[in-house]
Amino acid sequence: MLRARLLPLLVTSAALILGCSVSGGSTGPTTPTLIAVSPLDFTGDVPCVDAPGAMRSYVVTLYDLGTAEAPQEPFALPSSVVRQADDRFAPAHCESAAAFSFVVPGHRYDAEIEAYDRDDLHALGAGSRKLIDATGSYVPPRWTTTCGRKQGGAASEGPVTAAWYLTRFVRGCAPLETAQPATPTGVSIRLDDALGALTCGEGPDQISAFSVKRDGSDDPAQGAGCADSVEVVGLEAGTSYSFSVEAFEAGASKPRWATQCHRKAVSGAVVPAACDLLTELSD
């Protein structure tokens, strides 16, 4: 039996979006035969952003199920880790798709996903799904899920069949399940996008510090330096929150500027809020 290998490239974000539609039509005999998995099919409400607790990387293990006429016991193919310049093998980034070639046309495939909130891990070796950190310690996945194993759904949600010269995506992914204790559910607020023409600093007309208070809460306001962030944790996942932000000049006891920030909380992640531009308060 032919075994699948991971392509030595990870699909870029632009190509990933293009690949989310169902493949169709051969483009010629030079087009590879691929089975692929896209994060867009399984991340759900878990964000792929540079934030504590958010998803950063993942590993796919593809299973060959044989043909519909001659099914076989699931056969695990080498997992989706890619050789790096330092000869270590890294998981896929959460913005990239993982594609396997040398799959067998006519055979059906499903997949297991192991996702991580870190991007500093590497595999034990080529094709290994076990990831370790810089100390060599095993790091378990933060989330897990499967694709192509949904029962009672549309045919497209079951295993996908490889076809000559086509890229076929494994669909029908179950929601990510938390496999490890979650980081706090919260929102982080920074002024980066709210500054506009304003700048951070200690001089006149500059912002030295700001405070954040969650609307509708009795919790006291939290403060931080202009270039720092405030994290509001202990929030309810799936709930949208708004925050009142006040900005101060150096040494001032009253705010000179104000704005509002908004974000829906995501379970087990501290996600960044979107903020309107700061406006100057009237006397």
GIKA-V350068 format. One record per pair of residues at least 24 apart in sequence whose C-alpha atoms are under 10 Angstrom apart, sorted by the first residue. I is the first residue (numbers start at 1). J is the second residue. Records with the same first field share a line. If there is no record, write none. Layout:
BEGIN
I=J / J
END
This chain:
BEGIN
1=64 / 103 / 104
2=77 / 101 / 102 / 103 / 104
3=64 / 75 / 76 / 77 / 78 / 100 / 101 / 102 / 103 / 104
4=34 / 35 / 62 / 63 / 64 / 76 / 77 / 78 / 79 / 80 / 99 / 100 / 101 / 102 / 103 / 104 / 127
5=34 / 77 / 78 / 79 / 80 / 81 / 82 / 99 / 100 / 101 / 102 / 103 / 126 / 127
6=34 / 35 / 36 / 60 / 77 / 78 / 79 / 80 / 81 / 82 / 83 / 98 / 99 / 100 / 101 / 102 / 126 / 127
7=34 / 80 / 81 / 82 / 98 / 99 / 100 / 101 / 102
8=80 / 81 / 82 / 83 / 84 / 98 / 99 / 100
9=82 / 83 / 92 / 96 / 97 / 98 / 99
10=80 / 81 / 82 / 91 / 92 / 93 / 95 / 96 / 97 / 98 / 99
11=36 / 38 / 92 / 93 / 95 / 96 / 97 / 98 / 99
12=93 / 95 / 96 / 97
13=94 / 95 / 96 / 97
14=95 / 96
15=96 / 97
16=40 / 95 / 96 / 97 / 98
17=95 / 96 / 97
19=97 / 167 / 168 / 169
20=97 / 168 / 169 / 171
21=168 / 169
22=156 / 167 / 168 / 169 / 171
23=166 / 167 / 168 / 169
24=165 / 166 / 167 / 168
25=165 / 166 / 167
26=163 / 164 / 165 / 166 / 167
27=165 / 166
28=164 / 165 / 166
29=164 / 165 / 166
30=165
31=164 / 165 / 166 / 167
32=100 / 101 / 102 / 103 / 163 / 164 / 165 / 166 / 167
33=99 / 100 / 101 / 102 / 103 / 104 / 105 / 162 / 163 / 164 / 165 / 166 / 167 / 168
34=98 / 99 / 100 / 101 / 102 / 103 / 104 / 105 / 162 / 163 / 164 / 165 / 166 / 167 / 168 / 169
35=62 / 98 / 99 / 100 / 101 / 102 / 103 / 104 / 105 / 108 / 109 / 110 / 160 / 161 / 162 / 163 / 166 / 167 / 168 / 169 / 170
36=60 / 62 / 97 / 98 / 99 / 100 / 101 / 109 / 111 / 160 / 162 / 167 / 168 / 169 / 170 / 171
37=61 / 62 / 80 / 96 / 97 / 98 / 99 / 100 / 110 / 111 / 112 / 113 / 147 / 168 / 169 / 170 / 171 / 173
38=94 / 95 / 96 / 97 / 98 / 99 / 169 / 170 / 171 / 173
39=92 / 93 / 94 / 95 / 96 / 97 / 98 / 113 / 115 / 173
40=94 / 95 / 96 / 97 / 171 / 173
41=147 / 169 / 170 / 171 / 172 / 173 / 174 / 175
42=113 / 144 / 145 / 146 / 147 / 171 / 172 / 173 / 174 / 175 / 176
43=94 / 115 / 143 / 145 / 173 / 174 / 175 / 176
44=173 / 174 / 175 / 176
45=175 / 176 / 237 / 238 / 264 / 265 / 266 / 267
46=143 / 175 / 176 / 266 / 267 / 268 / 269 / 271
47=94 / 266 / 267 / 269 / 270 / 271
48=93 / 94 / 95 / 117 / 271
49=94 / 95 / 117 / 271 / 272
50=117 / 118 / 119 / 270 / 271 / 272
51=117 / 118 / 187 / 188 / 269 / 270 / 271 / 272
52=117 / 118 / 183 / 184 / 185 / 186 / 187 / 188 / 268 / 269 / 270 / 271 / 272
53=116 / 117 / 118 / 142 / 182 / 183 / 184 / 185 / 186 / 266 / 267 / 268 / 269 / 270 / 271
54=94 / 116 / 117 / 118 / 142 / 183 / 266 / 267 / 268 / 269 / 270 / 271
55=93 / 94 / 95 / 115 / 116 / 117 / 118 / 119 / 142 / 143 / 269
56=91 / 92 / 93 / 94 / 95 / 115 / 116 / 117 / 118 / 119 / 120
57=90 / 91 / 92 / 93 / 94 / 95 / 96 / 114 / 115 / 116 / 117 / 118 / 119 / 120 / 121 / 141
58=90 / 91 / 92 / 93 / 94 / 95 / 96 / 97 / 98 / 113 / 114 / 115 / 116 / 117 / 118 / 119 / 129 / 141 / 142 / 143 / 144
59=90 / 91 / 92 / 93 / 94 / 98 / 112 / 113 / 114 / 115 / 116 / 123 / 127 / 128 / 129 / 130 / 131 / 141 / 144
60=91 / 92 / 97 / 98 / 99 / 100 / 111 / 112 / 113 / 114 / 115 / 127 / 129 / 145 / 146 / 147
61=100 / 110 / 111 / 112 / 113 / 114 / 127 / 128 / 129 / 146
62=99 / 100 / 103 / 109 / 110 / 111 / 112 / 113 / 146 / 147 / 170
63=108 / 109 / 110 / 111 / 112 / 159
64=103 / 104 / 107 / 108 / 109 / 110 / 111 / 159 / 160 / 161
65=107 / 108 / 109 / 110 / 159 / 160 / 161
66=104 / 105 / 106 / 107 / 108 / 109 / 161
67=104 / 105 / 106 / 107 / 108 / 109 / 161 / 162
68=106 / 107 / 108 / 159 / 161
69=106 / 107
70=107
71=107 / 108
72=107 / 108
74=108 / 109 / 110
75=109
76=109 / 110 / 111 / 112
77=103 / 111 / 127 / 128
78=126 / 127 / 128 / 129
79=111 / 112 / 113 / 123 / 126 / 127 / 128 / 129 / 130
80=113 / 123 / 126 / 127 / 128 / 129
81=122 / 123 / 124 / 125 / 126 / 127 / 128 / 129 / 130 / 131
82=122 / 123 / 125 / 126 / 127
83=122 / 123 / 125 / 126 / 127
84=122
87=125 / 126
88=121 / 122 / 123 / 124 / 125 / 126
89=121 / 122 / 123 / 124 / 125 / 126 / 127 / 128 / 131
90=119 / 120 / 121 / 122 / 123 / 124 / 125 / 126 / 128 / 129 / 131
91=115 / 116 / 119 / 120 / 121 / 122 / 123 / 128 / 129 / 130 / 131
92=119
93=118 / 119
94=119
97=169
98=169
99=167 / 168 / 169
100=167 / 168
101=162 / 167
102=162
103=161 / 162 / 163 / 164
104=161 / 162 / 163 / 164
105=161 / 162 / 163 / 164 / 165 / 166
106=160 / 161 / 162 / 163 / 164
107=159 / 160 / 161 / 162 / 163
108=148 / 158 / 159 / 160 / 161 / 162 / 163 / 170
109=147 / 148 / 149 / 158 / 159 / 160 / 161 / 162 / 168 / 169 / 170
110=146 / 147 / 148 / 149 / 157 / 158 / 159 / 160 / 161 / 169 / 170 / 171 / 172 / 173
111=145 / 146 / 147 / 148 / 149 / 159 / 160 / 170 / 171 / 173
112=144 / 145 / 146 / 147 / 148 / 149 / 173
113=141 / 143 / 144 / 145 / 146 / 147 / 173 / 176
114=140 / 141 / 142 / 143 / 144 / 145 / 146 / 176 / 177 / 179
115=140 / 141 / 142 / 143 / 144 / 145 / 176 / 177 / 178 / 179
116=140 / 141 / 142 / 143 / 144 / 179 / 180
117=141 / 142 / 143 / 182 / 183 / 269
118=142
140=179 / 180
141=178 / 179 / 180
142=176 / 177 / 178 / 179 / 180 / 181 / 182 / 268
143=175 / 176 / 177 / 178 / 179 / 180 / 181 / 182
144=174 / 175 / 176 / 177 / 178 / 179 / 180
145=173 / 174 / 175 / 176 / 177 / 178 / 179
146=170 / 171 / 172 / 173 / 174 / 175 / 176 / 177
147=171 / 172 / 173 / 174 / 175
148=172 / 173 / 174
149=173 / 174
150=174
178=267 / 268
180=268
181=268
182=267 / 268 / 269
183=233 / 267 / 268 / 269 / 270
184=232 / 233 / 234 / 235 / 266 / 267 / 268 / 269 / 270
185=231 / 232 / 233 / 234 / 235 / 236 / 237 / 265 / 266 / 267 / 268 / 269 / 270 / 271
186=231 / 232 / 233 / 234 / 235 / 236 / 237 / 241 / 263 / 264 / 265 / 266 / 267 / 268 / 269 / 270 / 271 / 272 / 273
187=230 / 231 / 232 / 233 / 234 / 235 / 241 / 242 / 243 / 262 / 263 / 264 / 265 / 266 / 269 / 270 / 271 / 272 / 273 / 274
188=212 / 229 / 230 / 231 / 232 / 233 / 261 / 263 / 269 / 270 / 271 / 272 / 273 / 274
189=224 / 228 / 229 / 230 / 231 / 232 / 243 / 245 / 261 / 262 / 263 / 270 / 271 / 272 / 273 / 274 / 275
190=224 / 225 / 226 / 227 / 228 / 229 / 230 / 231 / 245 / 261 / 272 / 273 / 274 / 275
191=225 / 226 / 227 / 228 / 229 / 230 / 245 / 247 / 259 / 261 / 273 / 274 / 275 / 276 / 277 / 278
192=226 / 227 / 228 / 229 / 274 / 275 / 277
193=273 / 274 / 275 / 276 / 277 / 278
194=258 / 259 / 260 / 261 / 274 / 275 / 276 / 277 / 278 / 279
195=226 / 257 / 259 / 275 / 276 / 277 / 278 / 279
196=276 / 277 / 278 / 279
197=277 / 278
198=277 / 278 / 279
199=226 / 227
200=225 / 226 / 227 / 249
201=225 / 226 / 227 / 249 / 250
202=226 / 248 / 249 / 250 / 251
203=249 / 250
204=249 / 250
205=248 / 249 / 250 / 256
206=247 / 248 / 249 / 250 / 256
207=247 / 248 / 249 / 250 / 255 / 256 / 257
208=247 / 248 / 249 / 250 / 251 / 252
209=246 / 247 / 248 / 249 / 250 / 251 / 252 / 255
210=245 / 246 / 247 / 248 / 249 / 255 / 257 / 258
211=243 / 244 / 245 / 246 / 247 / 248 / 255 / 258
212=243 / 244 / 245 / 246 / 247 / 258 / 259 / 260 / 261
213=242 / 243 / 244 / 245 / 246 / 260
214=241 / 242 / 243 / 244 / 245 / 260 / 261 / 262
215=241 / 242 / 243 / 244 / 245 / 260 / 261
216=241 / 242 / 243
217=243
221=245 / 246
223=247
229=272
230=272
231=270 / 271 / 272 / 273
232=270 / 271
233=265 / 268 / 269 / 270
234=265 / 268 / 270
235=264 / 265 / 266 / 267 / 268 / 270
236=264 / 265 / 266 / 267 / 268
237=264 / 265 / 266 / 267 / 268 / 269
238=263 / 264 / 265 / 266 / 267
239=263 / 264 / 265 / 266 / 267
240=264 / 265 / 266
241=265 / 273
242=273 / 274 / 275
243=273 / 275
244=275
245=275 / 276 / 278
246=278 / 279 / 280 / 281
247=278 / 279 / 280 / 281
255=280 / 281
256=280 / 281 / 282 / 283
257=281 / 282
END
